[in-house]
Amino acid sequence: MEFWDNVIETVTGFNNVSVALRLVLALIMGGLIGMERGLHGRAAGMRTHVLVCLGACMTALVGLFIQHINPGENVTRIAAQVISGIGFLGAGTIMIRNQSVITGLTTAAGVWCTATIGIALGYGFYLGATVATIIALITATLLTRLETGKKHLLRCYLELGDAGKVTATIEAIQTHYPTLKHPEITAPKSGIANAVGLTLSLILDKGEQEVCLKTLDSIDNVLFAVEE
């Protein structure tokens, strides 16, 4: 019992061993969450999450160090600044596409969650950090699979070569995509003579956007199709 008491006292106290342990755990837990995001092709992958978790952990450790050399000093505000400051990094992962579809929210939330896990490790709250990491991984992996059937709105711009064949072209598009919503005829963006612009909204399964643009581009009278 005395051995385990010494181990617990070492890892929960503020010493060289506990500092190294908390930083290594921050590396591992941040890396696990970042690995999952990286597998989904997100810009904020393993390296970003590791650095966020390490930085947050180090912030908490700096606070403990200040308190260690100056007992009575209130250092909780140092860690609090991490939570608000990490919002700028999270905002950088959010993109608004198609005028209505927002992407990157899961990654932004993951970055923020990773920062809180790092702070927990820095203060020696091992149980909370471990459970939070497990729940974050379950949320990001299992719940993503449950959302694979979720529909997405794709808004795209097509340029048609012959203004006289607009109706026929729209009918051809509807044979491929019956979910076509409210096609709008606009002025051509390229300035090609006799061309006409067409703005479409399509409801698609997740991951079909790229294939859809190639299909639209192959339809007769369509000069090009791009995502708006």
N, C-alpha and C positions, 0 to 999 in steps of 0.2 A: 504493500500500500504506500509505503514511504516513497518508493521509486516513482509511482504514478503521480503522487502528490507533487513531487519535484518536477515532473514533466509538465503537468498542468500549470504549475506556478511559472515555469519557464516560458511556455507558449502564450500565456495570458498576460504576463508582465511586460515591461518595456526594457528589452535588452537586445544584444546583438543577434541572438538566435531568433527571437520572436520577430524582429524587424525583417530579417532575411526570409523567414517563413512567410510572412504576410505579403512580401513583394513577389515571392515565387508563386504563391496562391493567386495573386492578382494576375500574374502572367498566364497561369493555367486557365483560370475562370474567364478572363477576358478573351483569351484565345479560343476557348470553346464556343462562346457566343459569336465571336467574329468569324469563326470557321463556317458556322451555319449561314451567316449572311454572305460570306464569300462564295459559298456553293451556289447561291442564288444570283451571283453576278453583281452584287451591290458594290458601289464605290467604297463604302465604309466596310471593309472586310476585316480580316484577322489582325493586321497591323494596327489599324485604327482603333479597334476595340481593346487590343492589348495596351496600347499607349494611353488610352482614356482610363482604363482600369488602373494601370500603374501610376498615372499622374494623380488620380483621385486618392489612391492608397497612400502615395507619398505625401499628399496634402494633409491627410489625417495624421500620418506619422510625424510630420513637421510640427503639427499642433501638439501632439503628445510630447515631443522633444522639448518644445518651449515650456510646456507645463511641467516637465521633469526638472528643468533647470530653474524654473521660476514658478514654484507651487502657488496655486491660487489664481493663476492667470486664466482668463476665460478665452479659450481658443476655439470654441464651437463655431464662431462666425467665420473662421477660415474655411472649414469644410462647407459651410452654407454657401459661400461664394462659388464653389465648384458647381453646385446644383443649378444656380442661375446662369453661370458662365457657360456651362456645357450646352445651353440652349442654342448658342450661336453655331456650334458645330452641328447640332442636330438639324437646325434650319437649313444648313448647307446641303443636307441629303434629301430634302424635300423638293420635288419638282411638280409643277402643274402642267399637265399635258392635255391636249384636245379640248382646252377651255373649260373642262369640267372634271377630268380624271386626275386625281392627286396621287402621286406615287412617292415612296420613300418614307412614309409615316412609320412603318414598322421598324425600319432601320434607325430612324431618329429616336424612336422610343427605346430601341435596344441600346443605343449609345448612352442615353440618359440613364437607363437601368444599370448598364455596366458601370457608370460612374458611381452610382449609389452602392453597388457591390464593392467597388474599390475602397470607398470610404468606410464601409462596414469592416472590411479586412484590415484597413489601417488602424481602426480602433480595437481590433481583436475580436470582433463579433463574428466568429467563424461559422457558427450554426446558421445565423441569418443569411450570411453571404452564400453558403453552400446551398441552402434550400432555395434562395432566390435564383441562383444560377440554374439549378435543376428545373425550376418552374419556367424560367425564361426560355430554356432549350425546348421544353415540352410545348410551350406556347408557340414558339417560332417554327417548330417542325410539324407536330401533329395537327395544330390548327390550320397550318398552311395547306395541308392535304385535304382538310375538310372544305377549304375554300376553292379547290381546283375547278369546281363547276360554276363558279361565280362569273357572271356576265360583265363585260366591260363595254363602254361606249367609245367608238372610234369615230373621230371627226376628221375627214380628209378632203383635200381639194384635187379635182380632176380638171384637166384641160382637154377639151374636145376639138378635133381638127375641123369638123364641119358643123356649123351652127344649125344647119337644116336637118341634122340627124339626132338632135337632142332627145326627142321622145323615144326613138328606137334604141338609143344608147342606154337610157334609163331603164327601159324594159329589159335590155340585155343584162344590166346589173342586177335587176330584181330576180332574174332567173338563178343567179348565183347566190344572192343575199336577199331573201324575202323580208328581212328585218330592216330594210332600207327605210329611213325616216326623213321626211321633209327635204327632198333635194332642192337646192337653191341655185338658180342660174345667176352667174355674176360676170363681170367684165374679165377678160383674159389677163392673167398676170404677165404672160410672156410677150404680149403685143403682137402675136402672130396674126396675120390677116385672116379673117373669116373664122377665127377660133372663138371659143366661148368657154367660160369657166363654170364649174359645177361643184358645189359644196354638198357633201353627203354626211349623214350620221348613221352609223351602223352599230348594232348591238351584237357583240361577238363573245365567244368563249375566251377565257384567259389564254394568252399566248398566240392568238390567231392574227394579230395585227399585221405582222410582217408578211404572212402568206396572203392576207387579204389585199394588201397593196400590190403585190405581184400579180394577183388575179385581175384586179381592176386595170392594171397597166397593160394586160394582154388583150383586153376587150377591144373590138374593132371601133375605130373613131376616137379612142382615148390616146392622147399624145403622151401624157404622163400622169401619175397619181402620187401625191405626197400627203403625209400626215400633217394636220394643222395643230 
